[in-house]
Amino acid sequence: MKKIILYFILIFSISQLLVAQEKMVQGKVTTFDSIPIIGASIQLKSSKQIVYTDSLGMFTIPCLQHDKLKVTANGFFGQNVKIDEKIKFIFVNLNLKPGRENRDIAISSGHVKDKDKLYAVSGLSNNELDFSQYNNIYEIIRGRFPGVEISGGEVIVRGTSTFMGSNAALLVVDGVIVDQNFFSNLLPVEIATINILKDAGAAEYGSRGANGVVKVQTKMKGSF
């Protein structure tokens, strides 16, 4: 009788362990929203297992229904991501640490394949600078991005081609192209990152990005 009871206890324990244990989660790690990070480290809190992103920035890892991931790469600020039972795919955008030396580290570590694209992007994160101390987004941009000017409410990226008689950069907020009125009404406290793209960095927008692109990600869009 004791053997039967022990047998059922063992079966129950195993079934509970399996239920509590694993699901497969996929994800992608990028920088500046679109550049894949190769070989980024993804560490699982529960088991300490580590996997690395592939040439497209993709990864797959088995984890608990409720777990945490720590995502790191040389030259970038790390990021912690919470996992719950609803999450099956994760998009992680790592912010590059300030300074040219960190771009060099990211490239020499093999994290970024297209160095021209990386050098064609300038970025600023709320982790590096408290945006809430500014009155508007133009104040944040002015003086913080070399080669970028504000003229009549337009963002001008010097060194880009003139398209259809206008020098204004394309404005993109949370992946959506917006007009100057919408852009100017963004509250600094709501902004997570600002990226200025030109040349290779703006190529994904085709002719619309010929004068450069200003990409803004809000805190709401960037939260998990």
C-alpha positions as CSV (number, residue, x, y, z in Angstrom):
1,M,0.0,0.0,0.0
2,K,2.8,2.4,0.9
3,K,4.5,1.6,-2.5
4,I,1.3,2.5,-4.3
5,I,1.0,5.8,-2.4
6,L,4.6,6.7,-3.1
7,Y,4.1,5.8,-6.7
8,F,1.2,8.2,-7.0
9,I,3.1,10.9,-5.1
10,L,6.0,10.5,-7.6
11,I,3.7,10.7,-10.6
12,F,1.9,13.8,-9.2
13,S,5.2,15.5,-8.5
14,I,6.6,14.8,-12.0
15,S,3.3,16.1,-13.6
16,Q,3.4,19.2,-11.5
17,L,7.0,19.8,-12.4
18,L,6.2,19.5,-16.1
19,V,3.2,21.8,-15.9
20,A,5.3,24.4,-14.0
21,Q,8.3,24.1,-16.2
22,E,8.8,25.0,-19.8
23,K,7.5,26.8,-22.8
24,M,9.5,27.9,-25.8
25,V,9.9,31.6,-26.2
26,Q,11.3,33.2,-29.4
27,G,12.6,36.7,-29.7
28,K,14.7,39.2,-31.7
29,V,17.3,41.6,-30.4
30,T,18.1,44.8,-32.3
31,T,19.6,48.2,-31.8
32,F,18.2,51.5,-33.2
33,D,14.9,49.5,-33.7
34,S,16.1,47.7,-36.9
35,I,19.8,46.7,-36.8
36,P,20.1,43.0,-35.7
37,I,22.5,42.3,-32.8
38,I,24.4,39.1,-33.5
39,G,25.7,37.0,-30.6
40,A,23.8,38.9,-27.9
41,S,23.6,36.9,-24.6
42,I,20.1,35.8,-23.4
43,Q,20.3,34.4,-19.8
44,L,17.4,32.8,-18.1
45,K,17.0,33.7,-14.4
46,S,15.4,30.4,-13.3
47,S,18.0,28.0,-14.8
48,K,20.9,30.4,-15.6
49,Q,20.8,28.9,-19.1
50,I,22.4,31.1,-21.8
51,V,21.6,31.2,-25.5
52,Y,22.9,33.6,-28.2
53,T,21.2,35.4,-31.0
54,D,21.9,34.3,-34.6
55,S,22.9,36.4,-37.6
56,L,19.3,37.9,-37.8
57,G,19.3,38.7,-34.1
58,M,16.8,35.8,-33.4
59,F,16.8,33.4,-30.4
60,T,14.8,30.6,-28.9
61,I,14.9,29.6,-25.3
62,P,12.9,27.3,-23.0
63,C,11.6,29.0,-19.9
64,L,9.0,28.8,-17.1
65,Q,5.6,30.3,-17.5
66,H,6.8,33.2,-15.3
67,D,10.4,33.9,-15.7
68,K,13.0,36.7,-16.5
69,L,15.5,37.1,-19.2
70,K,18.7,39.2,-19.0
71,V,19.8,40.4,-22.4
72,T,23.4,41.8,-22.8
73,A,25.9,42.6,-25.6
74,N,29.3,44.4,-25.5
75,G,28.9,48.1,-26.0
76,F,25.2,48.2,-25.2
77,F,23.1,48.8,-22.1
78,G,21.7,45.5,-20.9
79,Q,18.0,44.9,-20.5
80,N,15.8,42.7,-18.2
81,V,12.6,41.2,-19.7
82,K,9.7,39.7,-17.7
83,I,8.1,36.6,-19.1
84,D,4.5,35.5,-18.4
85,E,2.2,32.9,-19.7
86,K,0.9,35.1,-22.5
87,I,4.2,36.0,-24.0
88,K,5.5,33.9,-27.0
89,F,7.6,36.4,-28.8
90,I,9.8,39.1,-27.5
91,F,11.3,42.1,-29.2
92,V,14.2,43.6,-27.4
93,N,15.9,46.9,-28.5
94,L,19.2,47.5,-26.8
95,N,20.5,51.1,-26.6
96,L,24.1,51.6,-27.6
97,K,26.2,53.2,-24.9
98,P,27.3,56.7,-25.8
99,G,30.7,57.4,-27.4
100,R,32.3,56.2,-30.6
101,E,34.4,53.7,-28.7
102,N,31.2,51.7,-27.9
103,R,30.3,51.5,-31.6
104,D,33.8,50.2,-32.2
105,I,33.3,47.6,-29.4
106,A,30.0,46.5,-30.8
107,I,31.5,46.0,-34.3
108,S,34.8,44.3,-33.1
109,S,32.7,42.0,-30.9
110,G,30.8,40.8,-34.0
111,H,27.5,42.1,-32.7
112,V,26.8,44.3,-35.8
113,K,27.5,43.1,-39.3
114,D,26.8,46.3,-41.2
115,K,29.1,48.8,-39.6
116,D,28.2,51.5,-42.2
117,K,24.5,51.3,-41.1
118,L,25.5,51.5,-37.4
119,Y,27.6,54.6,-38.0
120,A,24.8,56.2,-40.0
121,V,22.6,56.2,-36.9
122,S,22.8,58.5,-33.9
123,G,20.7,57.7,-30.8
124,L,19.8,59.1,-27.4
125,S,18.0,57.3,-24.7
126,N,16.1,58.4,-21.6
127,N,18.5,56.1,-19.7
128,E,21.4,58.5,-20.7
129,L,19.5,61.8,-20.4
130,D,16.5,62.8,-18.4
131,F,14.1,64.0,-21.1
132,S,11.6,65.4,-18.6
133,Q,13.9,68.4,-17.9
134,Y,13.2,69.7,-21.5
135,N,10.1,71.6,-22.6
136,N,9.7,69.9,-26.0
137,I,11.3,67.4,-28.3
138,Y,13.1,70.0,-30.3
139,E,15.0,71.1,-27.2
140,I,16.2,67.5,-26.8
141,I,17.4,67.2,-30.3
142,R,19.0,70.6,-30.6
143,G,22.7,70.4,-29.7
144,R,22.6,66.7,-28.9
145,F,23.0,65.3,-32.4
146,P,26.0,66.6,-34.4
147,G,25.0,67.7,-37.9
148,V,21.3,68.1,-37.0
149,E,19.6,71.4,-37.0
150,I,16.1,72.7,-36.1
151,S,14.7,75.2,-38.6
152,G,11.1,76.5,-38.6
153,G,9.9,73.4,-36.7
154,E,11.6,71.1,-39.2
155,V,14.5,68.7,-38.4
156,I,17.3,69.1,-40.9
157,V,20.0,66.4,-41.1
158,R,23.0,67.9,-42.8
159,G,24.8,65.8,-45.4
160,T,21.6,64.1,-46.7
161,S,20.1,64.5,-50.2
162,T,17.4,67.1,-50.9
163,F,14.2,65.4,-51.9
164,M,11.3,67.2,-53.7
165,G,12.6,70.6,-52.7
166,S,12.4,70.0,-49.0
167,N,15.3,69.4,-46.5
168,A,13.1,68.2,-43.7
169,A,13.8,64.7,-42.3
170,L,11.0,62.1,-42.2
171,L,9.4,61.9,-38.8
172,V,8.5,58.4,-37.4
173,V,6.9,57.8,-34.0
174,D,6.5,54.2,-32.8
175,G,6.9,52.9,-36.3
176,V,4.3,55.3,-37.8
177,I,5.1,58.3,-40.1
178,V,3.7,61.4,-38.5
179,D,3.4,65.1,-39.5
180,Q,5.2,68.1,-37.9
181,N,2.2,69.0,-35.7
182,F,2.0,65.5,-34.1
183,F,5.7,65.4,-33.7
184,S,5.9,68.8,-32.0
185,N,3.2,67.9,-29.5
186,L,5.1,64.9,-28.1
187,L,5.7,65.3,-24.4
188,P,9.4,64.7,-23.4
189,V,8.3,62.7,-20.4
190,E,6.7,60.2,-22.7
191,I,9.8,59.6,-24.9
192,A,12.1,56.6,-24.4
193,T,14.5,56.9,-27.3
194,I,15.3,59.3,-30.2
195,N,17.3,58.0,-33.2
196,I,18.5,60.0,-36.2
197,L,19.1,58.0,-39.3
198,K,20.9,59.0,-42.5
199,D,22.5,57.3,-45.5
200,A,22.5,53.5,-44.9
201,G,20.5,53.9,-41.7
202,A,17.6,55.5,-43.6
203,A,17.7,53.2,-46.6
204,E,14.8,51.1,-45.4
205,Y,12.5,54.1,-46.0
206,G,13.6,54.5,-49.6
207,S,13.1,57.9,-51.2
208,R,11.0,59.1,-48.3
209,G,14.1,58.9,-46.1
210,A,16.4,60.7,-48.5
211,N,16.6,63.7,-46.1
212,G,17.2,61.5,-43.1
213,V,14.8,60.0,-40.6
214,V,14.0,60.9,-37.0
215,K,12.7,57.8,-35.2
216,V,11.1,58.2,-31.8
217,Q,10.0,55.4,-29.5
218,T,7.7,56.3,-26.7
219,K,7.8,54.6,-23.3
220,M,4.3,53.1,-23.9
221,K,5.5,51.4,-27.1
222,G,8.8,50.2,-25.6
223,S,7.3,48.6,-22.4
224,F,6.7,44.9,-21.9
